[in-house]
Amino acid sequence: MNSSPVKAIVLISKSMLFRLSLIIAVVLAGPAALTGYIFYTSRPTYLVKKGEEYLGRGNLDQAKQMADRLQRKGHNSAAHILRGKILLSQARAQLKNDPPPFPYEGIQRAAQTILSSVSVPAYLPVLRGPAWLSAIQVQKPFPQPISSGVDDLLEAMGEFTQVLDDDPWAAQATVLASECLVRLGDYRSAELALATLVDRQPDNLDAHRYLAAIYWEVNATTQATPHLREWMRLDANDPQPYRWLSDITRNTEMGFPEAIEGYRKLLQLNVNDSERAAVGMELAEVQISKLADYQQALDTLADVPEKFQDQPTFKLLRAECLLGLGEGEEARSLVDAVLKEHPIFSSALLFRAKIYLQADQPQSAIALLEKLVSFHPNKVAARQSLMLAYRSIGDERRVAEQKQLLDTLRVEQRRARELRPVVANEPWNGYARLEMANLNSGINHSEALAWIRFALASGPEDPAIRKTWTRLFGYQPPPFLRDFQRRKQARTN
C-alpha cells in the first residue's frame, strides 16, 4: 500500500488543526485582552494615577470623574485620596497667587521648600537690607486676610482623615493631611501624625522630609538632625538635607566635620551656580574658622563660579586666607578695595581694624571701629576690638565705657546661650523662642524676626507670642487652625 497519500492526509490534517487552533486562539485572545484591560483600568491605583494625570494637566473635571468612578466601584479610600489631592491642588494654586504681606519679612520658610517640590536646589537666605529694615519699623498692626485657599485645605484635610489607619492608602493620606496642617500653621499636629507614621514605616521618605522641615521651621535642630540623616539615606542625591544638616553642624565643635562632608557632597550634586557659590564660600568659612587651613580654603574659593568672585564676601574670605598664609600686603589691598566699594560693610571694617591693630596702628583701627559701632552698636566683636585699641593708646576712660557696654551685652549673650539647647531639644517650647526674640529685639532686629517666627510656629495660639509678632513685624500674625475652622463654620452657618 502506498503510504504517500496517507502521509499527505496526515500532514493536511495537522495543518488544518494548527490553523484551527490559531483561529481559536486569536478569537479568544481578543476578549481575554479586553477583560485584562478592563480589569487593569478599573484598579484603584490606575484610576488614581489617571486622576493625577488629569490634575497635572489642569483638567479638574476629568480628575473629579475619576474620583467619582472610584467611589462607585467601592474604592472609598482611593476616592478620598484623589478628591483630597484635587482640593489640595486648588489650594496650592490659590496660596501661590496670594500677595505677600506688607512689610514682607523676606524669610523663606523651610516647610514651604518641602511643600513646593521634592528636591529644592537652592536655600534662600534671610533678606537683610536697609530698605527692608526701615519698612519693618512701621508699627501699625492690621489683620492678615484669610486666603481663599484655606477652605480647600480644610476640605482636603477632611478627605484625607477619612482614610483609616489600617488602610493601604493610610500612609499617603497621613503625609497629605500633614501638608494641609503645615500650610494651616498647625505644625504640632502634623508632627504627631508623621511621627506615628515613621514608627510604622521607618523608610517612608516623605514622612522624614516633612518632619525635618517641621523641626527646622521651629529651629529644633536636635530633633531635625536624625530625620535629615534618614532623608539622605533614602534619597542620597537630594541636595536639601545636606544643606540643612551642614547649616546645623558647621558652627559646632564636634559636628563641623559632618558639615564639611555635607558641603563636599553638595558640590558633587547637580546644583545651580548660585547654590554652588554659597556652598563653596560656607565650606571655606569652616575650613578657616575650624581648621585654620588657609590653603585648602583658597582652593575651595578658587572653584566658586567666576561670576560670584567679585562679591565682597568672597573677597573678604580670600583676604583672610592670604593674611593667614603671611601674604599681609595682598590681604590689605584686597580688603581696602572692598571698603572703597562698600564703605560700611561691617565684616570688612572689623577685619581691616584687626589688621591695623596687628600692625600697631591703633588710631587707624579706632577710626574704623567707631564707624562700625555707630551702625552696629551691639556688635560684641567690634566693642572688644575697640576696647583693646583704646587700651593701647592709654585711654582708660573709654576702655571702661566699652567694658560696661560689653558686660551688658554679655549678660544677654549668656542667657541666649542657655536658651539655645532648650530650643534645639524642645520643638514646642514657644516661651523659650519668645524670650530669644525679645533678647534680640534691641540687638539684632532681623534675628528677632526670625525668632518670633519660630515662636509662632511653636505656639501659634499663644497671646504673648502673637502680640510680640505684631509689635516686631507691624502686622498681625495669620489665624491659627481652630480660628480658620471657626470662621469657616460661621460662614457656613
Secondary structure by P-SEA (a helix, b strand, c coil): ccaaaaaaaaaaaaaaaaaaaaaaaaaaaaaaaaaaaaaaaacaaaaaaaaaaaaaacaaaaaaaaaaaaaaacaaaaaaaaaaaaaaaaaaaaaaaccccccccccccaaaaaaacccccccccccccaaaaaaacccbbbbbccccaaaaaaaaaaaaaaccccccaaaaaaaaaaaaaaaacaaaaaaaaaaaaaaacccaaaaaaaaaaaaaaacccccaaaaaaaaaaaccccaaaaaaaaaacccccccaaaaaaaaaaaaaccccaaaaaaaaaaaaaaaaacccaaaaaaaaaaaccccccccaaaaaaaaaaaaaacaaaaaaaaaaaaaaacccaaaaaaaaaaaaaaacaaaaaaaaaaaaaaaccccaaaaaaaaaaaaaacaaaaaaaaaaaaaaaaaaaaaaaaaaaaaaccccaaaaaaaaaaaaccccaaaaaaaaaaaaaaccccaaaaaaaaaaacccccccaaaaaaaaaaaac
